[in-house]
């Protein structure tokens, strides 16, 4: 099962993935998408983010090329959306490279998952972030719906939310902040974070994604509360049946607030 974690910068996706992976270790074989890609070259121990991305670029490129016809509509949509940005910059080239990497990694995961649980931190759904957030171009609900209908989807999407104020502060404190947010300009960061939060809220309400999404609020909290969130997500995953009737004793749906399970969306 492919499980992609999405959310604004500073939401805590990577940390939660690590916590959930540890909690599943005794009950299921769970790895990250990078582990799966790096294993093809025997490079799982690499920790530098830049080198990890280069590994995924290298390994994923032929898989992207091999699946280009299958994903051509999504690629065309991506190119058209980027063309609406007011200017082409080095960021634009990096965005294109990111899309290639995400699709290539998605194809690798599909081919080599071997009945494992695969956690994806920077996946295909998260590519909405670079298409709709880091730009002054106005997008509408039709754009969001079109994206959701074309993007290669995992079996489960875990959407990590947090209050905007918390997201801004976490983003400003990060040592590995995205290039667009390294100015430490609080007003600029708040603008990006607010756009991202609104966009992901709208994206997870689309008909293509809403029935496969678990929404988790991850505010600033105690270690115990953060552990409880990871426990709830792990339990949900173990009982999740993609495309089928849920058998979980924890209803599918929103975890609001951090340590309280909500109810499944009434659709």
N, C-alpha and C positions, 0 to 999 in steps of 0.2 A: 504494500500500500504506500502510495506517495502522499506525504503530508507536507504541505507548504505553509510556512508561517509568514504572515504579512503584517504590515503596520508601519506607522510613521517612524522616521529616524528617532532613536531614543526610546522606543516602546519596550525594548528588552527582549527582542526575538531570539537573539543568539544565546543569551543567558538562559532563557526558558527552555530552549531546545536542549541545552546541556543538562539541565535539571531533569527534564522529562526522560531523556535518553538514559540517565543513570537509574531512574525509577523503573524503567522497563527492562533493565539489563538481565534480571533474573527470570523474566517471564517471556521475553520475546527477543528476537535478533533485530536490533534497531541501529542503524548507521545514518550518517549524514550523506547528502549527495556528494560532497567533496570527498569523503572517504571512499565512496564507490568509484569516483572518477580517478582519484589518486592511486587506488589499488591497481589500476591497469598499468601504472608505471612504477609501482612499488614506492610511492612517495607520500604515504599517508601522514608521516610525522612532520611534514612541512607545516609551519605555523604562520609564517609571514603572509599577511593578507595579499600583498601585491604578487608574490610568487604563486600563491594559491590560485589567484585569478588567471595568471599566465598559464598555469598547468591546465586549468579548465578551458582556456582559450585554445590551447594546443590540442588537447584530447577531444574537445567538443566540436572543433571545426569540421572534420570529415562527417560527423554525425549530423551536423546542421546541413551540410551540403547534400547528404543523402536523403534528408527529409524535407528539402526545400520545396519540392512540388506539393507535398502533403500540407505544408504550412504556408503556402504561397499567399493565400488570402490575408493571413495575419501579418506576414512580412510586408505586403503592399500597404495594408492599413497603417503599419508602423511608419513606413517611409512617407506616406501622405501626411500623417500626423506630425512627424518631425519637420516636414516641409512647411508647415504652418507656423513654426517658430520663426521669429523675426529675422534671425541671422544664423548662418552656419559657423560654428566655432569648433575648437578642439573638443568641447563638451559633446557636440553633436556626433563626432566620430566615436567618442567613447560610449555614447548611448547606443550607437549601431553595434559596436563591438559587444556591449553588454547583452543586447538582444540575441546576437549570434551565440554567445556563451550560454545564455539561459535555455535557448531551444536545443542546443547541442547537448547540454547536461540533461535536459528533460528526456531526450531520446536515449541517452546512455542509461539513465535510471530505469526507463521502461524496459530496456533490453536485459539489464543485468541485475534487477532487484532480487530475483530468486526467492520470492516469498518472504522478503524482509520488509520491515518498516523503514521507510526512507524519509528522513527529515530534510526539508529544503528550506534554506534561509533566504537565498537570493534567487527566487524562481521566476517562472513565466508570469504569474499573476502580479508579482511585485514590479514587473516592467511597466505597469500603469503609472508607477511613481515617476519614472523618467519621462513619460509621455505627457502627463497632465499636471505635474507639480512644478518642475523647474523650468517654468516658462511663464511669460505674461499673456500668452494666448488664451483666450476664453474658450472653454469646452462646455458642452451641454450634455444632458442625460442621454441623448441619442449616441453621442460619442462613447459614453461609458457602456451603454448597452451593446454597441457594435464591438467594442473591445472584448467584452465578456463572451460574446457569441463566437469570437474567432480565436481567442487565446487558448493554447493547449492547457487543459485543466488537470490538476491532481485529483485524487479521490476525496481528499479532505483539505479544507483551508482553515487554519487557525488564525483568526484575526486578533492581534494583540492591541488593545487600546489603552490609553492613559489620558489624564487631564492635559489639556494643551500646555498649561503652565509647567507641568512636570516634564513634558516632552521637550519644551524649549530649554529648560535648565539642564536636562540630561544632554541635549545636543551641544549646548555651549561648553559643557565640561568634557566632552569626548576628545580623546587624543587622536582618534582615527576618524574624525568627521569627514563627511563627503566634501569634495573639493568646492562644491557650490556654497558650502556653509562654513568654510574655514575662516571667513572674515571676522567671526565672533560679533557680528553686528546683530544685536538682539532683535531689532525690528525686522531685519531680513529673515532671520531664522524663524521668528514667530509667523511671518507671512508664509514661508514654506511649510512649516508644521501645520498651520491652520488649513492650508490648501490640501495637504496630504490627508489630514483627518477627515475633512469633508468628502474628499474623493473616495477614500476607502469605505466610508459609511455608505455612500451611494453605490459603490461597486458591489459590496456584499449584500445589497438588497436586490440585485438583478436576478432574474429568474434562473439564469444559468448557474449562479453561485450560491444563492441563498439557502438551498436545501443541502448543501455540503459544507456549510461554514459553522464553526464553533467560535463564538465571540467571547473574548476574555478581557476583563479589565485588569490592568497591571499597574496600579498607582504606586506611589511611594508608600511602602509598608514595612512591617517587621519581617525578619527572616522566617518566622513561623508561618506568616500569611503567604509569603512567596512560595514556601514549600508546599502549602496547602493547594495553591493554584496548580503547581506542577503535578501534585498527586491527582487532582481532579482531571487534568488533561490526560494523564497517563491512563487512568481508569476508563475514561471515555474512549480513548483510542483502542484499548484492549477489547471493548465491547461493541465497537463500531462495525457496521456491516454496510459497505459502500453499495448504494443503490437498492438496499433492502430494508426490511423492518428492523428498527433499532431494538436491541435486547438489553441495552445498558440500564442499570438501576439508576444511573445519573442521566436525566433526560437530555437529549441533544439540544443545544441552544446556547444561551448567553450565560456567562459567569459574571454576575453583577451583585455586589462588588467583588473584591479580589477573592474571597474565600466562600462565596455563596453561590450555589448552582441555581440557575434559573430554569425556565421552561422552554421547550422547543417552540420555534416560531409557528404560529397557527397559519398554515398556508392552505 
